[in-house]
Amino acid sequence: MLVAVDAGRAYVKTIVGTRRFTFPSKVSKARQRNFIQTLEDDMEIRYQGKDYFIGQLAEREGSFTRQMMTESKVNIETVLLILTALFQAGALGDVKLVTGVPINMYRDDERARLRAKLEGEHEVILNGTYRKINIKKAAITIEGGAAYWIHRRMGTVRIVDPGARTTNYATFKDGIFIDRESGTIPKGWDNVREADPEEMAAMLVGHLGGMWEPTDVVELIGGKAQDLLEPFKRVGFIYSTTFEDPQFANAIGYYALGKETLGE
């Protein structure tokens, strides 16, 4: 079974076969509630002897709700979010996983530490249902740039992926990743002044304008790509475009890459 999980800092996006789903990237320790009202998408997980609220339940009922805002994704929050996504995907037994890290964190040591946390057997209880999930292989690629695998092509391909905390930008030329024209900007929708599309566009174009040509075709992805598109065109890259479902672009790219390299 192949599952692609984009564990973003705002939302987790998951692809399995023709199914796709998302939930907020929020985690908190579970707490005793006096009156329990369970909504359809509420998720409570038990992992390694500890109970956690995930997603909307963590937002609504968590006392100290955590959202991944560290540079590294090698942490318990990432593991819990990915295991929850795999559980929702129907994973049972052996699973092949594709996920990603920011471009600036795509280092051998970082990927090795993340794989060590993910690969192997995990016993999980989600909303009272027990499963043993064995991640046989965890393939880790680059956030943002993974969208290239949706429709690979020749020529110059620029991709910009503004997230909650960081913005990944990637360049491919004739199918080859160009590292010196790619990277991660330590700003995203949650830490740009007033989180305004105009401000975000100006910040990104100011960073990328000295590196990329204004006539380049730039593909914007991420949950707010549609809001960013017109401001981004006005202030710098007039031939910018986006995907039909830009929020899932990374996950779709992960899944396409996984089918090619790992098989379904």
C-alpha positions in Angstrom: 0.0 0.0 0.0 1.4 3.4 -1.0 0.4 6.5 0.9 1.6 10.1 0.3 1.5 12.5 3.3 2.3 16.2 3.2 2.6 17.0 6.9 2.4 20.8 6.6 2.5 23.1 9.5 -1.1 24.2 9.0 -2.7 21.1 7.5 -1.9 17.5 6.8 -2.7 16.5 3.2 -3.0 12.8 2.3 -3.3 10.9 -1.0 -4.0 7.2 -1.3 -5.2 5.8 -4.6 -8.0 8.1 -5.8 -8.8 9.4 -2.3 -7.5 12.6 -0.7 -8.2 14.2 2.6 -6.9 16.8 5.0 -7.0 17.8 8.7 -5.4 20.6 10.8 -1.8 20.0 11.9 -2.6 20.4 15.5 -1.5 18.1 18.4 -2.2 18.3 22.1 -2.0 15.8 25.0 -5.5 14.4 25.7 -7.2 15.5 28.8 -10.1 14.2 30.9 -13.3 15.8 29.7 -16.5 16.1 31.9 -18.9 16.2 29.0 -17.8 14.5 25.8 -19.4 15.6 22.5 -17.8 13.8 19.6 -17.9 15.4 16.2 -17.4 13.4 13.0 -13.8 14.4 12.4 -12.6 14.2 16.0 -9.5 12.1 16.5 -7.9 10.8 19.7 -4.8 8.7 19.3 -3.0 6.5 21.8 0.7 5.9 20.9 3.5 4.5 23.0 1.3 4.6 26.1 0.2 8.3 25.7 -3.0 9.8 24.6 -3.2 12.8 22.2 -5.9 14.9 20.6 -5.3 15.4 16.8 -6.6 18.0 14.4 -9.9 19.8 15.1 -10.2 18.1 18.5 -6.8 19.4 19.5 -7.9 22.9 18.4 -11.2 22.7 20.3 -10.3 20.8 23.5 -6.5 20.8 23.9 -5.0 22.6 26.8 -1.6 23.2 25.3 -2.1 22.7 21.5 1.0 22.4 19.5 1.6 23.3 15.9 4.9 22.4 14.2 6.8 25.6 14.0 10.4 24.3 14.4 12.7 24.2 11.4 13.2 20.4 11.7 10.4 17.9 11.3 12.1 15.3 13.3 9.8 15.3 16.3 6.9 13.5 17.9 4.3 15.8 16.3 5.4 14.8 12.8 5.2 11.1 13.7 1.7 11.5 15.3 0.3 13.4 12.3 1.7 11.0 9.8 0.4 7.9 11.8 -3.0 9.5 12.0 -3.0 10.2 8.3 -2.0 6.6 7.6 -4.7 5.3 9.9 -7.3 7.4 8.1 -6.0 6.1 4.8 -6.9 2.6 5.9 -3.3 1.5 6.4 -2.9 -1.9 8.1 0.3 -4.0 8.0 2.9 -3.0 5.5 2.9 0.5 4.1 5.1 2.5 1.7 5.2 6.2 2.7 6.3 9.2 0.7 6.6 12.5 2.6 8.8 15.6 2.5 11.0 18.1 4.3 11.8 21.8 3.4 14.4 22.2 0.7 16.9 23.7 3.2 16.5 20.7 5.5 17.0 18.1 2.7 20.2 16.8 4.2 21.4 13.2 4.7 21.4 13.5 8.5 17.9 15.1 8.7 16.4 12.5 6.4 18.1 9.6 8.2 16.8 10.8 11.6 13.2 11.2 10.2 13.3 7.8 8.5 14.5 6.3 11.8 11.4 7.7 13.6 9.0 6.6 10.8 10.2 3.2 9.5 9.2 0.1 11.4 6.2 -1.1 13.3 3.9 1.3 15.1 1.0 0.2 17.4 -1.8 2.8 17.3 -5.2 3.1 18.8 -7.3 5.8 17.1 -10.8 6.5 18.5 -10.8 3.1 20.2 -9.7 1.0 17.1 -6.3 -0.8 17.3 -4.0 -1.3 14.3 -0.4 -2.3 13.8 1.2 -0.2 11.0 4.5 -1.3 9.6 6.2 1.5 7.5 8.4 -0.7 5.3 9.9 2.3 3.4 9.7 6.0 4.1 10.8 7.9 1.1 11.5 11.6 1.8 11.7 14.2 -0.9 11.5 18.0 -1.1 8.5 20.1 -0.3 7.5 22.4 -3.1 9.6 20.8 -5.7 7.7 17.5 -5.4 4.9 19.1 -7.4 7.2 18.8 -10.5 6.3 15.1 -10.6 2.7 15.9 -11.3 3.5 16.7 -14.9 7.3 16.5 -15.6 8.4 18.4 -18.7 11.4 20.0 -20.4 12.4 23.6 -20.2 12.6 25.8 -17.0 10.1 25.0 -14.3 9.8 27.3 -11.3 7.6 26.4 -8.3 6.8 28.5 -5.2 5.1 27.0 -2.2 4.3 29.4 0.6 3.4 27.5 3.8 2.5 28.6 7.3 6.1 29.1 8.5 8.3 28.9 5.5 8.2 29.2 1.7 9.9 26.6 -0.5 11.0 27.6 -4.0 12.3 25.1 -6.6 13.8 25.2 -10.1 14.0 22.4 -12.6 15.7 22.7 -16.0 15.1 20.0 -18.5 14.1 17.6 -15.7 17.2 18.4 -13.6 16.8 20.0 -10.1 18.9 23.2 -9.9 19.9 23.6 -6.3 21.5 27.1 -6.6 18.1 28.5 -7.8 16.1 26.7 -5.2 15.8 27.0 -1.4 13.6 27.9 1.6 12.6 31.4 2.8 12.1 31.5 6.6 8.7 33.3 6.2 5.2 32.1 5.5 1.6 33.0 6.0 1.8 32.9 9.7 4.8 35.2 10.1 4.5 37.7 7.2 3.0 41.1 8.4 -0.8 40.8 8.5 -0.6 37.6 6.4 -1.8 39.8 3.4 -1.4 38.4 -0.2 0.0 41.7 -1.3 2.6 41.7 1.4 3.4 38.0 0.7 3.8 38.7 -3.0 6.1 41.7 -2.4 8.3 39.7 0.0 8.6 36.7 -2.3 9.3 38.7 -5.5 11.8 40.8 -3.6 13.7 37.6 -2.7 13.3 35.8 -6.0 13.5 38.7 -8.4 17.3 38.9 -8.4 17.6 35.1 -9.1 14.8 34.4 -11.6 13.7 36.2 -14.7 10.4 38.2 -14.7 9.3 36.3 -17.8 9.7 32.9 -16.1 6.5 30.9 -15.7 6.1 30.3 -12.0 3.7 27.7 -10.6 2.3 28.7 -7.2 1.1 25.9 -4.9 -0.2 25.7 -1.4 -3.5 26.4 0.3 -3.6 30.1 -0.5 -2.1 30.0 -4.0 -5.3 31.3 -5.6 -5.3 34.3 -3.3 -1.6 35.0 -4.1 -1.8 34.5 -7.9 -2.9 38.0 -9.0 -0.7 40.0 -6.6 2.2 37.8 -7.6 1.6 38.6 -11.2 1.2 42.4 -10.6 4.4 42.8 -8.6 6.8 40.6 -10.6 6.1 37.4 -12.4 3.4 38.1 -15.0 3.3 34.5 -16.3 2.5 32.9 -13.0 0.0 30.2 -12.8 -1.4 27.6 -10.3 -2.9 24.2 -10.1 -6.6 23.2 -10.0 -6.1 22.0 -6.4 -2.9 23.7 -5.2 -3.3 22.7 -1.6 -2.7 19.1 -2.5 0.0 19.7 -5.1 2.8 18.5 -2.8 0.9 15.3 -1.8 -0.1 14.6 -5.4 3.6 15.0 -6.4 4.7 12.7 -3.6 2.2 10.1 -4.7 3.4 10.3 -8.4 7.0 10.0 -7.3 6.1 7.1 -5.0 4.4 5.2 -7.8 7.4 5.7 -10.1 10.0 4.7 -7.5 8.3 2.4 -5.0 5.3 1.1 -6.9 1.7 0.9 -5.5 
